[in-house]
Amino acid sequence: MEMLNTIQQFINYLNYEKHFSGHTVLGYQNDLAQFSTFIKQQFEIESPLLISHQHIRTWLVDLMNNNIEPRSISRKLSALRSYFKYLIKEELIATNPVAKVQAPKVAKKLPSFIEEQNLSILFDQKVNNNQEEFFANDFEGQRNKLILLLFYTCGVRLSELIELKTSDFDSYRQTIKVLGKRNKERIIPITKELNLELQKYLVIKTQQGLNNEQIFALSSNNKMYPKAVYNIVKRFLSMVTTIDKKSPHVLRHTFATHLLNKGADLNAIKELLGHASLAATQVYTHNSIERLKNIHKTRHPRA
């Protein structure tokens, strides 16, 4: 039983049975391939049957010696744990060698988010207070504006935005249908502003002769891809904020943080984000606590 063959079987399982996102599957594949190469080079082992917890610990030490961040090491260990669980399920091995391996401690990082007034500048004001708009009134300009609005007002993931189809948009009910992780559908209400922007953009898109079923497209009529969306978001956020991270995921964090700051119920935010458990959503409460501390410190006369 060769490890490379079983890794491919596991990847097929993630793709076709678990329906993991392409981004997640690629991460698992890269981490497992890295581990397989290390084990073969260091110990001349090519079968998962021969792998013990000592081999895995040696790999982790090597990663740490190469200055790999604890968060990345934990992710790689998680991929390895899932792989061996799969082998147990398929009755190819009897025990999981990762069970005796402890992941390095990862410092908790608060999600980055953008201040409300910064996004108001982007969507509501002119560039440097003159007549030039942030977003041009053509196909690309309106598409770019809509991308940022969708991330901020709906909290969708990058992969979800790219896969949105015209048929997922219901202008009458003012909703969009999103296909999330593990093919789980959710309906997200949209603002009146976003509803109008979507209608306007789809008219412009049709006038451009772009007919692919996805809402977002390149000028060439090809499907939008992750790097293109990332570059659009980074370019426009750079105009209104100096935070280090300027990505689609930061806008998703901003969506959740602003809702919580305005008093939204945590369970409702969980449903809107498409989180499987409340634990994943609770991280945003820390941002609100930090905000309250800052307000208390700067505004209370005895602080």
VOGU-3710 file (C-alpha; in Angstrom, 3 decimals, decimal comma):
1> memlntiqqf> 0,000/0,000/0,000  1,810/3,118/-1,263  1,204/6,415/0,487  0,897/8,435/-2,716  -1,927/6,186/-3,938  -3,841/6,444/-0,663  -3,381/10,224/-0,619  -4,978/10,408/-4,061  -7,859/8,201/-2,853  -8,313/10,543/0,113
11> inylnyekhf> -8,289/13,613/-2,147  -10,935/12,003/-4,374  -12,998/11,322/-1,240  -12,797/14,984/-0,214  -13,737/16,110/-3,709  -16,557/13,762/-4,615  -18,024/12,539/-1,327  -17,360/15,323/1,185  -17,615/18,100/-1,456  -14,883/20,215/0,118
21> sghtvlgyqn> -14,036/23,465/-1,650  -11,268/23,363/-4,255  -9,154/25,711/-2,128  -9,402/23,400/0,917  -8,679/20,262/-1,105  -5,596/21,846/-2,671  -4,322/22,748/0,803  -4,767/19,164/2,020  -3,081/17,814/-1,093  -0,040/20,077/-0,735
31> dlaqfstfik> 0,381/19,355/2,994  0,126/15,586/2,527  2,488/15,604/-0,442  5,006/17,548/1,664  4,728/15,010/4,477  5,041/12,076/2,061  8,225/13,524/0,543  9,758/14,128/3,979  8,997/10,592/5,217  10,412/9,023/2,070
41> qqfeiespll> 13,608/11,091/2,170  14,264/10,832/5,901  13,107/7,303/6,689  12,692/5,616/3,265  9,056/4,905/4,152  6,471/4,745/1,363  3,580/3,021/3,137  1,255/4,615/5,738  1,282/1,285/7,579  4,850/1,967/8,717
51> ishqhirtwl> 4,306/5,501/9,978  4,364/6,092/13,739  3,831/9,122/15,930  7,640/9,458/16,253  7,907/10,015/12,475  5,224/12,698/12,602  6,893/14,458/15,534  10,181/14,495/13,617  8,372/16,178/10,715  6,905/18,815/13,036
61> vdlmnnniep> 10,340/19,545/14,501  11,696/19,969/10,981  8,892/22,403/10,157  9,610/24,423/13,302  13,336/24,464/12,514  12,417/25,945/9,135  10,502/28,754/10,883  7,058/27,586/9,794  4,393/29,415/11,834  2,535/27,393/14,524
71> rsisrklsal> -0,777/28,135/12,774  0,508/26,579/9,536  1,909/23,573/11,407  -1,460/23,017/13,100  -3,174/23,132/9,717  -0,756/20,563/8,275  -1,269/18,307/11,294  -5,032/18,619/10,862  -4,724/17,483/7,233  -2,619/14,513/8,341
81> rsyfkylike> -5,126/13,613/11,078  -8,001/13,620/8,573  -6,001/11,487/6,150  -5,314/8,786/8,759  -8,958/8,894/9,927  -9,920/8,169/6,332  -7,527/5,195/6,216  -9,096/3,822/9,415  -12,582/4,255/7,930  -11,476/2,311/4,857
91> eliatnpvak> -9,949/-0,343/7,164  -6,495/0,167/5,659  -4,883/0,868/9,055  -5,930/0,099/12,639  -4,817/3,189/14,602  -4,235/6,858/13,959  -0,575/7,788/14,659  -1,519/11,471/14,910  -3,537/10,719/18,078  -0,326/10,820/20,139
101> vqapkvakkl> 0,921/14,052/18,573  0,107/17,428/20,084  -0,166/20,491/17,870  1,885/23,571/18,801  0,011/26,283/20,667  -1,372/28,944/18,378  -1,845/32,475/19,653  -5,413/33,672/19,122  -5,638/36,469/16,596  -8,604/38,793/16,458
111> psfieeqnls> -10,169/39,065/12,995  -9,126/42,226/11,168  -11,948/44,528/10,117  -12,432/47,927/8,506  -13,994/50,862/10,307  -17,494/51,838/9,218  -16,525/55,365/8,224  -13,800/54,085/5,895  -16,273/52,020/3,901  -18,698/54,951/3,838
121> ilfdqkvnnn> -15,986/56,939/2,082  -15,548/54,174/-0,489  -19,225/53,749/-1,303  -20,660/57,221/-0,693  -18,008/59,858/-1,379  -15,906/61,116/-4,270  -12,176/60,578/-4,660  -10,429/63,431/-2,792  -13,820/65,202/-2,636  -13,769/66,012/-6,370
131> qeeffandfe> -16,141/64,777/-9,079  -14,262/61,552/-9,806  -16,055/58,422/-8,560  -14,191/55,531/-6,935  -16,022/53,227/-9,357  -16,320/54,100/-13,056  -19,792/53,997/-14,587  -18,892/51,209/-17,020  -19,002/47,413/-16,885  -15,776/46,907/-14,931
141> gqrnklilll> -16,428/49,820/-12,581  -19,926/48,633/-11,681  -18,758/45,035/-11,371  -15,984/46,048/-8,981  -18,356/48,118/-6,853  -20,817/45,226/-6,690  -18,083/42,783/-5,637  -17,117/44,951/-2,663  -20,745/45,651/-1,735  -21,599/41,944/-1,787
151> fytcgvrlse> -18,689/41,016/0,452  -19,511/43,788/2,920  -23,326/43,589/3,009  -23,715/39,808/2,711  -20,544/38,379/4,285  -20,080/35,764/1,566  -16,876/33,795/1,070  -14,666/34,371/-1,982  -15,566/30,977/-3,487  -19,269/31,641/-2,899
161> lielktsdfd> -19,151/35,001/-4,674  -17,406/33,556/-7,724  -19,994/30,783/-8,079  -23,045/33,056/-7,739  -25,373/32,611/-10,728  -27,876/35,072/-12,131  -30,621/32,617/-11,147  -29,473/32,870/-7,493  -30,555/36,525/-7,396  -34,194/37,190/-6,530
171> syrqtikvlg> -34,848/40,912/-6,978  -38,512/40,617/-5,923  -37,723/38,993/-2,548  -34,437/40,911/-2,269  -32,367/37,796/-1,567  -29,451/35,837/-2,964  -29,005/32,066/-2,715  -25,487/31,010/-1,761  -23,964/27,551/-2,073  -21,574/27,274/0,860
181> krnkeriipi> -19,219/24,668/2,236  -20,259/21,031/1,788  -22,928/22,180/-0,699  -25,019/23,744/2,061  -27,424/26,339/0,670  -28,412/29,487/2,528  -30,598/32,445/1,641  -29,180/35,883/2,449  -31,319/39,042/2,459  -29,829/41,932/0,511
191> tkelnlelqk> -30,188/45,675/1,003  -32,258/47,890/-1,264  -29,003/49,492/-2,439  -27,468/46,148/-3,358  -30,673/45,048/-5,105  -30,588/48,134/-7,332  -26,848/47,806/-7,977  -27,305/44,156/-9,009  -30,101/45,030/-11,428  -28,070/47,883/-12,906
201> ylviktqqgl> -24,970/45,729/-13,290  -26,798/42,819/-14,953  -28,219/45,200/-17,567  -24,711/46,533/-18,308  -23,352/42,985/-18,428  -25,976/41,974/-21,008  -25,239/45,082/-23,062  -21,584/44,018/-23,091  -22,629/40,725/-24,695  -21,450/38,721/-21,690
211> nneqifalss> -23,673/35,675/-21,310  -22,038/33,271/-18,867  -24,355/32,065/-16,093  -22,185/33,379/-13,253  -23,050/36,897/-12,104  -19,417/38,021/-12,142  -17,317/37,775/-15,276  -14,203/39,170/-16,868  -14,479/41,516/-19,852  -13,404/38,553/-21,995
221> nnkmypkavy> -16,597/36,711/-20,899  -14,480/34,198/-18,983  -15,467/33,224/-15,466  -14,057/35,360/-12,671  -11,193/33,704/-10,764  -10,021/34,146/-7,124  -6,845/36,143/-7,798  -8,727/38,674/-9,930  -11,299/39,247/-7,179  -8,562/39,493/-4,554
231> nivkrflsmv> -6,712/42,133/-6,598  -9,902/44,190/-7,073  -10,653/44,159/-3,340  -7,076/45,008/-2,379  -6,903/47,902/-4,863  -10,034/49,649/-3,605  -9,517/48,984/0,099  -6,025/50,494/-0,232  -7,740/53,781/-1,093  -9,574/54,020/2,240
241> ttidkksphv> -7,671/52,018/4,868  -4,102/51,364/6,016  -4,716/47,993/7,724  -2,258/45,290/6,692  -4,791/42,796/5,401  -6,950/43,980/2,515  -8,748/40,870/1,301  -12,247/39,518/0,632  -12,102/37,704/3,965  -11,461/40,966/5,807
251> lrhtfathll> -14,727/42,291/4,347  -16,462/39,142/5,600  -14,993/39,818/9,063  -16,138/43,432/8,766  -19,680/42,343/7,889  -19,905/40,199/11,032  -18,203/42,719/13,328  -20,396/45,634/12,247  -23,561/43,539/12,685  -22,479/42,549/16,182
261> nkgadlnaik> -21,586/46,136/17,083  -25,091/47,195/16,028  -26,663/44,622/18,359  -27,366/41,713/15,982  -27,986/38,306/17,548  -24,951/35,999/17,395  -27,044/33,063/16,131  -28,398/35,189/13,295  -24,839/36,177/12,314  -23,877/32,497/12,397
271> ellghaslaa> -26,641/31,654/9,909  -25,770/34,561/7,626  -22,090/33,542/7,564  -22,911/29,872/6,994  -20,911/28,686/10,006  -21,475/25,073/11,062  -21,164/25,903/14,759  -21,548/28,935/16,994  -17,942/28,556/18,181  -16,684/29,820/14,813
281> tqvythnsie> -18,861/32,930/15,102  -17,969/33,738/18,707  -14,528/35,003/17,685  -16,231/38,228/16,600  -17,390/38,933/20,145  -13,752/39,581/21,062  -13,607/42,482/18,613  -16,660/43,999/20,264  -15,147/43,565/23,739  -11,948/45,280/22,595
291> rlknihktrh> -14,049/48,090/21,122  -15,901/48,529/24,420  -12,603/48,610/26,317  -11,271/51,290/24,003  -14,438/53,396/24,360  -14,271/53,062/28,144  -10,598/53,992/28,206  -10,936/57,042/25,950  -14,345/58,365/27,058  -14,757/57,656/30,765
301> pra> -13,603/60,604/32,935  -11,956/58,273/35,484  -10,292/55,945/32,985
//
